Amino acid sequence: MKSYLCFGGCAHGPNLVVYPQKVWYAGVKKEDAGEILDSVTNGGTVARLTGKVDKETQELIYQLLDTGLF
């Protein structure tokens, strides 16, 4: 787990990005942790926590993560 600069999705936060799977969770609460961990372990996503941040912002962040600079 790494901390990063603001991704531009702060209005929808707290945010959590699962990488390299490229899943963006927004509005995450402490009680969501187990469900997110299960999705990472078993595949899939927690649909109710996705789709809140615009696709352009998500793609920009994924591209930055792909560079390995962050």
PyMOL commands that set and color helices and strands:
alter all, ss='L'
color gray80, all
select helices_A, chain A and resi 10-12+30-42+47-49+55-67
alter helices_A, ss='H'
color red, helices_A
select strands_A, chain A and resi 15-18+23-26
alter strands_A, ss='S'
color yellow, strands_A
deselect
rebuild
show_as cartoon
